Amino acid sequence: MVTKRGIVVKSVGGVFTVADDLGQKYVCFAPKKLRYNELDVIVGDKVSFQDLRRGKGVVTEVQPRRNKLVRPEIANVDVCFVVIAPQPQPDFYLCDKVMINCFQEHIEPVVVVNKCDLSLDTAREAVCNYGKIADVVTLSALDDSVNQLTKYLKGGKTGCFAGQSAVGKTSILNALLPEAQGETGGISVKSGRGVHTTRHSSLHRVADGYVVDTCGFSLCELQNIRSDELRLYLDDFVDVARGCKYTSCTHTVEPDCAVKLAAERGELFKPRYDRYVEEFAELRQQEENKYR
């Protein structure tokens, strides 16, 4: 049997679609020793597999990962498109957590404001929140403004979409790659939240790179970050923090805190600082509960 290399472009119930270097796809299975330990196979993994012919194969090895996101669960990501829109109402608390996880995993976050044809207020708010630490791209999946995203995939990079349901992640992918034609949904009248339409992550070729279409979500946990480390993943805070009295200042209760003062003066966006305080308290509570 011939051993080949490829990338996992889809995973459903322990069955993996793997694309080789020529773009040919194989339906592959993986032994339990790979699926049920630290080397579980996920979308984005670069793998070795045995070609069983007739488009089938067996995964034999998972190559070392550069990084991994837990939610959405993807490996070897270069850029994460954090999608928000005027509808449903943006959850910036969720965006904060996704972006912090990206910084921890050395993934470039790009804030994408979709549905700009409805309103530009969300785009302005996104710039206030993240304009100092990430690119903010304003577009509509209804026109060719989505092509702004292809520059982030140059050089064979892999990008993923993250964000709430119904913000238009799949619509953006459909506009970038019409042949993908993923199912799109809307907003529930009862809850005001997005309706889940993407049920499995899948990876698609766009330009000379890849894009992963992912399930929408409304909850996200910070990955392996201690409360006293949280401040280190907010680059706009780090610069200001040089003026703090204490080098280990958490920017919450300490006196002479330059970050807190900058937020009060409007030099840092106050709502973003307030969310940081909540996120810090949440992590601290989790740590206290762990050792009770």
C-alpha positions in Angstrom: 0.0 0.0 0.0 1.2 3.5 -0.9 1.6 6.0 2.0 0.6 9.6 1.1 0.4 12.9 2.9 -2.6 15.3 3.1 -4.7 17.6 5.1 -8.0 16.8 6.9 -10.7 18.9 5.2 -13.7 17.4 6.9 -14.5 15.2 10.0 -17.9 13.6 10.7 -18.4 10.9 13.2 -14.9 9.4 13.0 -14.8 9.5 9.2 -12.3 11.9 7.8 -12.0 13.5 4.3 -8.3 14.0 3.5 -7.1 16.0 0.5 -3.6 15.1 -0.9 -1.1 17.5 -2.4 -2.9 17.3 -5.8 -6.3 18.1 -4.3 -7.6 14.5 -4.7 -9.9 13.6 -1.8 -9.9 10.3 0.2 -12.4 9.0 2.7 -10.3 7.9 5.6 -10.6 6.1 8.9 -8.3 6.3 11.9 -7.3 3.6 14.4 -8.5 4.1 17.9 -5.0 4.8 19.2 -5.1 8.0 17.1 -8.7 9.0 17.7 -8.8 8.6 21.5 -5.6 10.2 22.8 -3.8 13.5 22.5 -3.4 12.9 18.7 -7.1 12.8 18.0 -7.7 13.7 14.3 -9.4 17.1 13.7 -9.9 19.4 10.7 -6.7 21.1 9.6 -4.5 18.3 10.7 -1.7 17.3 8.4 -1.6 13.5 8.3 0.0 10.5 6.6 -2.4 7.9 5.3 -2.3 4.6 3.5 -4.0 4.7 0.1 -6.4 1.7 0.0 -7.5 2.7 -3.5 -10.9 3.5 -4.8 -10.8 6.8 -2.8 -10.4 5.2 0.6 -7.5 5.3 3.1 -6.4 4.8 6.7 -4.7 7.6 8.7 -1.5 6.3 10.1 0.1 9.4 11.6 -0.8 13.0 12.7 2.0 15.5 12.0 2.9 17.8 14.9 0.5 20.8 15.1 1.6 24.4 15.1 -1.6 25.3 17.1 -5.1 24.2 18.0 -8.3 26.0 18.7 -10.8 24.2 21.0 -13.9 26.1 19.9 -14.1 26.0 17.0 -11.9 22.8 17.0 -9.3 23.3 14.3 -5.6 22.7 13.9 -2.8 24.6 12.1 -4.7 27.9 11.7 -2.9 31.0 10.5 -5.7 33.6 10.6 -9.1 33.6 12.4 -11.9 35.7 10.9 -14.0 36.8 14.0 -17.3 37.6 12.3 -19.9 39.9 13.8 -22.9 41.8 12.4 -25.6 44.3 13.3 -28.0 41.4 13.6 -27.8 39.3 15.8 -26.6 41.8 18.4 -22.8 41.5 18.6 -21.4 39.6 21.6 -18.1 41.4 22.2 -17.5 39.4 25.4 -17.4 36.3 23.1 -15.2 38.1 20.6 -12.7 39.0 23.4 -12.4 35.3 24.3 -11.9 34.2 20.8 -9.2 36.8 20.2 -7.4 36.0 23.4 -7.3 32.3 22.4 -6.0 33.4 19.0 -3.2 35.4 20.5 -2.2 32.6 22.9 -2.0 30.2 19.9 -0.1 32.7 17.7 -3.1 33.0 15.3 -3.8 36.4 13.6 -7.3 37.6 14.5 -9.2 39.7 11.9 -12.5 41.2 12.9 -15.0 40.9 10.1 -18.1 43.1 10.3 -20.7 41.5 7.9 -24.1 43.0 6.8 -22.6 46.5 6.5 -25.6 47.2 4.2 -27.8 47.2 7.3 -25.8 49.6 9.5 -22.2 50.9 10.0 -22.7 51.4 13.7 -21.3 47.9 14.5 -18.2 48.6 12.4 -17.5 51.8 14.4 -18.0 49.9 17.7 -15.6 47.2 16.4 -12.9 49.7 15.6 -13.3 51.2 19.1 -12.9 47.8 20.7 -10.2 46.2 18.5 -8.8 48.8 16.1 -5.5 49.1 18.0 -4.8 45.4 18.0 -6.3 43.8 14.9 -7.5 44.6 11.4 -11.2 45.4 11.2 -12.8 44.6 7.8 -16.2 45.8 6.8 -18.1 43.9 4.1 -21.4 42.4 2.9 -21.7 38.8 1.8 -24.1 40.2 -0.9 -21.4 41.8 -3.0 -17.7 41.4 -4.0 -16.5 43.2 -0.9 -15.9 39.7 0.6 -12.8 39.5 -1.7 -11.0 41.7 0.8 -10.4 38.5 2.9 -8.4 36.7 0.2 -5.2 38.7 1.0 -5.1 37.0 4.4 -4.8 33.6 2.7 -1.9 34.3 0.4 1.0 32.0 0.7 -1.1 28.9 1.4 -2.4 30.1 4.7 -5.4 28.5 6.5 -8.1 30.8 7.8 -11.2 29.9 9.9 -14.5 31.7 10.7 -15.6 32.1 14.2 -18.6 33.8 15.8 -22.3 33.6 16.6 -24.8 31.8 14.5 -26.5 33.9 11.8 -23.8 36.5 11.5 -23.2 35.2 8.0 -20.1 33.1 8.1 -21.4 30.5 5.6 -22.8 33.3 3.4 -19.3 34.9 3.3 -17.8 31.5 2.4 -20.5 31.0 -0.3 -19.5 34.4 -1.8 -15.8 33.5 -1.7 -16.4 30.0 -3.1 -19.8 29.6 -4.8 -19.3 25.9 -5.3 -19.3 25.4 -1.5 -22.9 26.5 -1.3 -23.3 25.8 2.4 -26.7 26.0 4.0 -27.5 29.4 5.5 -30.1 30.3 8.2 -31.5 33.3 10.0 -32.4 34.6 13.4 -34.9 33.0 15.7 -37.8 35.3 16.3 -38.3 33.8 19.8 -34.7 34.1 21.1 -33.3 36.8 18.9 -30.3 34.5 18.3 -28.9 32.8 15.3 -30.2 29.5 14.1 -27.4 26.9 13.7 -27.0 25.8 10.1 -23.4 24.6 9.9 -23.2 21.3 11.8 -19.7 20.2 11.0 -16.4 22.0 10.3 -15.1 21.7 6.8 -12.1 23.1 5.0 -12.3 24.6 1.5 -9.7 25.8 -1.0 -9.9 29.6 -1.5 -7.4 31.4 -3.7 -4.1 29.7 -2.8 -5.1 29.0 0.8 -7.8 27.3 2.8 -10.8 28.5 4.7 -12.7 26.5 7.4 -16.4 26.8 7.7 -17.3 26.3 11.3 -20.4 25.8 13.5 -21.7 29.0 15.1 -21.6 29.2 18.9 -22.6 31.5 21.7 -20.2 30.2 24.4 -16.4 30.2 24.5 -14.0 29.4 27.2 -10.4 30.7 27.5 -7.9 28.0 26.9 -5.3 27.3 29.6 -4.9 30.9 30.7 -4.4 31.9 34.3 -6.1 35.0 35.7 -2.7 36.7 36.3 -1.7 36.0 32.6 -4.9 37.4 31.0 -3.5 41.0 30.9 -0.6 39.8 28.7 -2.9 38.9 25.8 -4.3 42.4 25.5 -1.7 44.3 23.5 -3.4 47.7 23.9 -3.3 47.2 27.6 0.4 46.1 27.7 1.7 49.4 26.2 -0.2 51.5 28.8 0.7 49.1 31.7 4.3 50.3 31.6 3.0 53.3 33.6 1.5 51.1 36.4 3.1 51.3 39.9 3.5 47.5 40.1 4.9 45.4 37.3 2.6 42.5 38.2 -0.5 44.8 38.2 -3.7 43.0 37.2 -5.4 46.3 36.4 -8.3 45.5 38.8 -7.8 46.5 42.4 -4.2 47.8 42.6 -3.5 51.5 43.3 -1.9 53.8 40.7 -2.9 51.6 37.8 -2.2 53.3 34.5 -4.6 51.0 32.6 -7.5 51.8 34.9 -6.8 55.5 34.7 -6.5 55.3 30.8 -9.9 53.7 30.7 -11.5 56.3 32.9 -10.0 59.1 30.7 -11.2 57.4 27.5 -7.7 56.7 26.3 -8.7 53.0 26.3 -12.2 52.0 25.3 -14.0 51.7 28.7 -16.5 48.9 27.7 -13.5 46.8 26.7 -11.8 47.4 30.0 -15.0 46.6 31.9 -15.3 43.3 30.1 -11.6 42.5 30.9 -12.4 43.0 34.6 -15.3 40.5 34.3 -13.2 38.0 32.4 -10.4 38.3 35.1 -13.0 37.7 37.9 -14.4 34.7 36.0 -10.9 33.1 35.7 -10.1 33.9 39.3 -13.3 32.2 40.5 -12.6 29.1 38.4 -9.1 28.9 40.0 -10.6 29.2 43.5 -13.2 26.5 42.8 -10.5 24.2 41.5 -8.7 24.0 44.8 -11.7 23.9 47.1 
